[in-house]
């Protein structure tokens, strides 16, 4: 399959110029033609394949100066970064200086020739692609520098940045903010007993459970070897308690499979809702959650409470989130069937559609098999 030709746009109100440019560039480029600046800008914003813009200065509706100015002021970064080459018979210093001041990239004087026009088109398309590649690489690098590679959560830098943003927003709009600090209970003992690979599996599982439990607007991060944090904008203390409790129960019901065995573990959770402390800095806000976390050993959830206030009561929530059928089977295999007792009605209800699909023969075979097991 042949590689697609680079696409460039030419804006000129002269049909002769448009036809001439099309004839010169058609072999190596795909040309998009516009009769004035308005049409050109409309095409540029809609056609994401355009990599360079060539424009005349004197055109109706919107001239070349206006087109350059509009491109450079565009909200879309792609449009704003396009190279804009002015093709004009006006060689005055005044016109050149004005176009450059507005953001023109280069000039070509009319009448243009094949060699010059083709060389400029190649050079600007190549430069445009290099700039795009550099920006993409920078964005990727920025993403990697704020993501923990093991858990795919944010890292400490990500956490600090998100907490700063959320604290500023909630103070400005007088809304609540909660912060969870989490750690794997007895992390060092787990790592020593089961080894680094198994311990990494535990951390991955905690990260996955956090990701699936928090809200879209929340920000979760791994901020230490076995420590995590979740920023909860617009979340009051009772709501934070519900989320923390749900996460704690999910972790306790989980069993990481490693080397054909199930590993059980718990997390400790400290909660801070610093709405009553508008003057606290970020360090102090984190300190409140840290103080609560210190009291949460043994798989507990502890919320920091301001002096003189009653401990927050969690909002109504289900007794616990039932595990998936796959997880339930893993728990049974790991000898943790006791963790499923409260969820049996829900799990059995999930099996009903499968049983309904089974034929009478299959049902009879299943009944016979279960009967055999019960007598063995």
C-alpha positions as CSV (number, residue, x, y, z in Angstrom):
1,X,0.0,0.0,0.0
2,X,1.4,3.4,-1.0
3,X,1.9,6.0,1.6
4,X,-0.7,8.9,1.5
5,X,0.6,12.1,0.0
6,X,1.0,15.1,2.4
7,X,-2.0,17.4,2.3
8,X,-1.5,21.1,2.0
9,X,-4.1,23.9,1.6
10,X,-3.7,26.8,-0.9
11,X,-5.9,29.9,-0.6
12,X,-6.0,32.2,-3.6
13,X,-8.8,34.1,-5.3
14,X,-7.1,33.6,-8.7
15,X,-8.2,30.5,-10.5
16,X,-5.0,30.7,-12.7
17,X,-2.8,30.5,-9.5
18,X,-4.9,27.6,-8.1
19,X,-4.7,25.6,-11.3
20,X,-0.9,26.4,-11.7
21,X,-0.2,25.3,-8.1
22,X,-2.3,22.2,-8.5
23,X,-0.4,21.2,-11.7
24,X,3.0,21.8,-10.0
25,X,2.3,20.0,-6.7
26,X,-0.1,17.3,-7.6
27,X,2.6,14.7,-8.2
28,X,3.9,14.8,-4.6
29,X,1.1,16.5,-2.6
30,X,-2.7,16.3,-2.2
31,X,-3.9,19.9,-2.6
32,X,-6.9,21.4,-0.9
33,X,-8.0,24.6,-2.7
34,X,-9.9,27.6,-1.3
35,X,-11.0,30.8,-3.0
36,X,-10.7,33.1,0.0
37,X,-9.6,33.2,3.6
38,X,-13.1,32.4,5.1
39,X,-13.3,29.2,3.0
40,X,-9.7,28.3,3.8
41,X,-10.2,28.7,7.6
42,X,-13.4,26.6,7.4
43,X,-11.5,23.8,5.5
44,X,-8.5,24.0,7.9
45,X,-10.7,23.5,11.0
46,X,-12.6,20.6,9.5
47,X,-9.8,18.8,7.7
48,X,-7.3,17.4,10.3
49,X,-5.1,16.1,7.5
50,X,-3.9,19.5,6.4
51,X,-0.2,19.9,7.3
52,X,0.7,23.3,5.8
53,X,-1.2,26.4,4.5
54,X,-0.2,28.6,1.6
55,X,-2.1,31.8,1.2
56,X,-2.4,34.9,-0.9
57,X,-2.7,38.2,0.8
58,X,-5.3,40.0,-1.3
59,X,-8.5,38.0,-1.2
60,X,-12.2,38.8,-0.7
61,X,-14.2,38.2,2.6
62,X,-11.0,37.4,4.6
63,X,-7.6,38.3,3.2
64,X,-4.3,36.6,3.9
65,X,-3.5,38.8,6.9
66,X,-6.8,37.9,8.5
67,X,-6.3,34.2,7.8
68,X,-2.8,34.2,9.4
69,X,-4.2,36.1,12.4
70,X,-7.2,33.7,12.8
71,X,-5.0,30.6,12.5
72,X,-2.6,31.8,15.2
73,X,-5.5,32.7,17.5
74,X,-7.3,29.4,17.1
75,X,-8.3,27.4,20.2
76,X,-7.4,24.2,18.5
77,X,-3.6,23.6,19.1
78,X,-3.4,21.7,15.8
79,X,-4.7,24.6,13.8
80,X,-2.7,27.1,15.8
81,X,0.5,25.3,15.1
82,X,0.1,25.0,11.3
83,X,2.9,26.6,9.2
84,X,1.4,29.4,7.1
85,X,3.3,30.5,4.0
86,X,2.4,33.7,2.3
87,X,2.4,33.6,-1.5
88,X,2.2,37.1,-2.8
89,X,3.2,39.5,-5.5
90,X,3.4,42.3,-2.9
91,X,7.1,42.4,-2.0
92,X,6.9,45.6,0.2
93,X,8.7,45.5,3.5
94,X,5.5,46.8,5.2
95,X,3.4,43.8,4.0
96,X,6.2,41.4,4.9
97,X,6.6,42.8,8.4
98,X,2.9,42.9,9.1
99,X,2.4,39.2,8.0
100,X,5.4,38.1,10.1
101,X,4.1,40.1,13.1
102,X,0.8,38.2,12.8
103,X,2.6,34.9,12.7
104,X,3.4,34.0,9.1
105,X,6.0,31.3,8.8
106,X,7.5,32.1,5.4
107,X,7.1,34.0,2.1
108,X,7.1,33.0,-1.6
109,X,7.0,35.6,-4.3
110,X,4.7,35.4,-7.3
111,X,5.2,34.3,-10.0
112,X,6.5,31.1,-8.3
113,X,8.3,28.3,-10.1
114,X,8.1,24.6,-9.7
115,X,11.4,24.1,-7.9
116,X,10.9,26.8,-5.3
117,X,7.2,26.0,-4.6
118,X,7.9,22.2,-4.3
119,X,11.0,22.7,-2.1
120,X,9.1,25.1,0.3
121,X,6.2,22.7,0.5
122,X,8.4,19.7,1.4
123,X,10.4,21.7,3.9
124,X,7.4,23.0,5.8
125,X,5.5,19.7,5.8
126,X,8.7,18.0,7.1
127,X,9.1,20.6,9.8
128,X,5.5,20.4,10.8
129,X,5.7,16.7,11.2
130,X,8.9,17.0,13.3
131,X,7.1,19.5,15.6
132,X,4.1,17.2,16.0
133,X,6.3,14.3,16.8
134,X,8.2,16.3,19.4
135,X,4.9,17.4,21.0
136,X,3.6,13.9,21.1
137,X,6.8,12.6,22.6
138,X,6.7,15.4,25.2
139,X,3.1,14.5,26.1
140,X,3.9,10.8,26.4
141,X,6.9,11.6,28.6
142,X,4.8,13.9,30.8
143,X,2.3,11.1,31.2
144,X,4.9,8.5,32.0
145,X,6.5,10.8,34.6
146,X,3.2,11.1,36.5
147,X,2.1,7.4,36.3
148,X,3.3,4.6,38.6
149,X,4.3,1.8,36.2
150,X,3.3,-1.0,38.5
151,X,-0.2,-0.1,39.5
152,X,-1.0,2.3,36.6
153,X,-2.2,4.9,39.2
154,X,-0.7,8.3,39.5
155,X,2.6,8.8,41.3
156,X,3.4,11.1,44.2
157,X,3.9,14.1,41.8
158,X,0.5,13.4,40.3
159,X,-1.1,13.2,43.7
160,X,0.4,16.5,44.9
161,X,-0.7,18.3,41.8
162,X,-4.2,16.9,41.9
163,X,-4.5,17.7,45.7
164,X,-3.4,21.3,45.0
165,X,-5.9,21.7,42.3
166,X,-8.8,20.2,44.3
167,X,-7.9,22.1,47.4
168,X,-7.9,25.4,45.5
169,X,-11.2,24.6,43.7
170,X,-13.1,23.5,46.8
171,X,-11.9,26.5,48.9
172,X,-12.8,28.9,46.1
173,X,-16.3,27.4,45.7
174,X,-16.8,26.5,49.4
175,X,-17.2,22.8,48.8
176,X,-16.1,19.8,50.7
177,X,-12.9,17.8,50.0
178,X,-11.9,14.5,51.5
179,X,-8.5,12.7,51.3
180,X,-7.9,9.0,51.8
181,X,-4.5,7.6,52.8
182,X,-4.2,3.9,52.4
183,X,-1.5,1.3,53.1
184,X,-1.3,-2.4,52.8
185,X,-1.5,-3.8,56.4
186,X,1.6,-5.6,57.5
187,X,3.3,-4.9,54.1
188,X,6.8,-5.8,55.2
189,X,5.7,-9.1,56.7
190,X,3.8,-10.0,53.5
191,X,6.8,-9.1,51.3
192,X,9.1,-11.2,53.5
193,X,6.8,-14.2,53.6
194,X,5.6,-14.4,50.0
195,X,8.5,-12.7,48.1
196,X,8.8,-9.6,45.9
197,X,6.8,-11.0,42.9
198,X,3.8,-11.9,45.1
199,X,4.0,-8.6,46.9
200,X,3.9,-6.8,43.5
201,X,0.8,-8.8,42.6
202,X,-0.8,-7.5,45.8
203,X,0.1,-3.9,45.0
204,X,-1.3,-4.3,41.4
205,X,-4.5,-5.8,42.8
206,X,-4.9,-2.9,45.3
207,X,-4.4,-0.4,42.4
208,X,-7.0,-2.2,40.3
209,X,-9.5,-2.2,43.1
210,X,-8.9,1.5,43.8
211,X,-9.4,2.3,40.1
212,X,-12.7,0.5,39.9
213,X,-14.0,1.9,43.2
214,X,-13.3,5.6,43.0
215,X,-15.4,8.1,41.1
216,X,-14.5,9.6,37.7
217,X,-13.7,13.0,39.3
218,X,-11.4,11.4,42.0
219,X,-7.6,11.1,41.7
220,X,-5.8,8.0,42.9
221,X,-2.0,7.6,43.3
222,X,0.6,5.3,44.7
223,X,2.8,7.5,46.9
224,X,5.0,4.9,48.6
225,X,6.1,1.3,48.4
226,X,2.8,0.1,49.8
227,X,1.1,3.4,50.3
228,X,-1.7,5.0,48.3
229,X,-3.8,8.2,48.3
230,X,-7.1,9.2,46.8
231,X,-8.2,12.8,46.5
232,X,-12.1,13.1,46.7
233,X,-13.3,16.6,45.5
234,X,-16.8,17.7,46.7
235,X,-17.0,14.6,49.0
236,X,-18.2,15.1,52.6
237,X,-16.9,12.9,55.4
238,X,-19.8,10.4,55.4
239,X,-19.4,9.8,51.7
240,X,-15.6,9.3,52.1
241,X,-16.4,6.7,54.9
242,X,-18.7,4.8,52.6
243,X,-16.1,4.7,49.8
244,X,-13.3,3.7,52.2
245,X,-15.4,1.0,53.8
246,X,-16.4,-0.4,50.4
247,X,-12.8,-0.5,49.3
248,X,-11.6,-2.1,52.5
249,X,-14.3,-4.9,52.2
250,X,-13.4,-5.5,48.5
251,X,-9.7,-5.9,49.4
252,X,-10.5,-8.2,52.4
253,X,-12.7,-10.4,50.1
254,X,-10.0,-10.6,47.4
255,X,-7.3,-13.2,47.3
256,X,-4.3,-12.6,45.0
257,X,-3.4,-15.8,43.1
258,X,0.3,-16.4,43.0
259,X,2.2,-19.6,42.5
260,X,-1.0,-21.6,42.7
261,X,-2.0,-20.2,46.1
262,X,-4.2,-17.5,47.4
263,X,-2.7,-14.7,49.4
264,X,-5.1,-12.8,51.7
265,X,-4.3,-9.3,52.9
266,X,-5.9,-6.1,54.2
267,X,-5.6,-2.4,53.9
268,X,-5.5,0.4,56.5
269,X,-7.4,3.6,55.6
270,X,-7.1,7.0,57.1
271,X,-9.6,9.8,56.1
272,X,-9.3,13.5,56.4
273,X,-12.0,16.0,55.4
274,X,-10.3,19.4,56.0
275,X,-13.3,21.6,55.3
276,X,-13.1,23.0,58.9
277,X,-9.5,24.1,58.4
278,X,-9.5,26.6,55.4
279,X,-6.1,28.0,56.4
280,X,-4.3,24.7,56.4
281,X,-1.6,24.2,53.7
282,X,-1.3,21.0,51.6
283,X,1.3,19.5,54.0
284,X,-1.1,19.9,56.9
285,X,-4.0,18.5,55.0
286,X,-2.0,15.4,54.3
287,X,-0.9,15.3,57.9
288,X,-4.5,15.0,59.0
289,X,-5.0,11.9,56.9
290,X,-1.6,10.5,58.0
291,X,-2.7,10.9,61.7
292,X,-5.9,9.0,61.0
293,X,-3.9,6.3,59.1
294,X,-1.6,5.7,62.1
295,X,-4.7,4.7,64.1
296,X,-6.0,2.4,61.4
297,X,-3.7,-0.6,61.8
298,X,-5.2,-4.1,61.5
299,X,-7.3,-3.3,58.4
300,X,-9.4,-0.6,60.0
301,X,-10.9,2.6,58.5
302,X,-10.4,5.7,60.7
303,X,-11.5,9.2,60.0
304,X,-9.8,12.2,61.5
305,X,-12.3,14.3,63.6
306,X,-11.9,17.9,64.6
307,X,-11.7,18.5,68.3
308,X,-15.1,18.8,69.9
309,X,-17.0,17.1,67.0
310,X,-18.7,13.8,66.9
311,X,-17.2,11.1,64.6
312,X,-18.8,11.2,61.2
313,X,-21.4,8.6,60.5
314,X,-21.2,6.9,57.1
315,X,-24.0,7.4,54.7
316,X,-26.3,4.4,54.0
317,X,-24.4,1.8,52.0
318,X,-24.7,-1.9,51.2
319,X,-23.1,-4.3,53.6
320,X,-20.4,-5.0,51.0
321,X,-19.8,-5.3,47.3
322,X,-20.3,-8.8,46.1
323,X,-17.3,-10.3,44.2
324,X,-17.6,-11.4,40.6
325,X,-18.3,-15.1,40.0
326,X,-14.6,-15.5,38.9
327,X,-13.4,-13.9,42.2
328,X,-15.9,-16.1,44.2
329,X,-14.3,-19.2,42.7
330,X,-10.8,-18.0,43.5
331,X,-11.9,-17.4,47.1
332,X,-13.3,-20.9,47.4
333,X,-10.1,-22.3,45.9
334,X,-8.1,-20.3,48.4
335,X,-10.2,-21.7,51.3
336,X,-11.9,-18.4,51.9
337,X,-15.5,-19.5,51.3
338,X,-16.4,-17.8,54.6
339,X,-16.0,-14.4,52.9
340,X,-18.8,-15.3,50.5
341,X,-21.5,-16.1,53.0
342,X,-23.1,-12.6,53.0
343,X,-23.0,-12.6,49.2
344,X,-24.5,-16.0,48.4
345,X,-28.0,-14.7,47.5
346,X,-26.6,-12.3,44.9
347,X,-24.1,-14.8,43.5
348,X,-26.8,-17.5,43.1
349,X,-29.1,-15.0,41.5
350,X,-26.4,-14.3,38.9
351,X,-26.3,-18.0,38.1
352,X,-30.1,-18.2,37.4
353,X,-29.8,-17.2,33.7
354,X,-27.2,-19.8,33.1
355,X,-29.3,-22.5,34.7
356,X,-32.3,-21.5,32.7
357,X,-30.3,-21.9,29.5
358,X,-29.3,-25.4,30.4
359,X,-31.2,-28.2,28.8
360,X,-33.2,-30.8,30.9
361,X,-30.4,-33.3,30.2
362,X,-27.8,-30.9,31.6
363,X,-30.0,-30.1,34.6
364,X,-30.4,-33.8,35.3
365,X,-26.7,-34.5,34.9
366,X,-25.9,-31.6,37.3
367,X,-28.4,-32.9,39.8
368,X,-26.9,-36.3,39.6
369,X,-23.4,-35.0,40.0
370,X,-24.3,-32.9,43.0
371,X,-26.1,-35.8,44.6
372,X,-23.0,-38.0,44.1
373,X,-20.8,-35.3,45.7
374,X,-23.1,-35.0,48.7
375,X,-22.8,-38.8,49.4
376,X,-19.1,-39.0,48.9
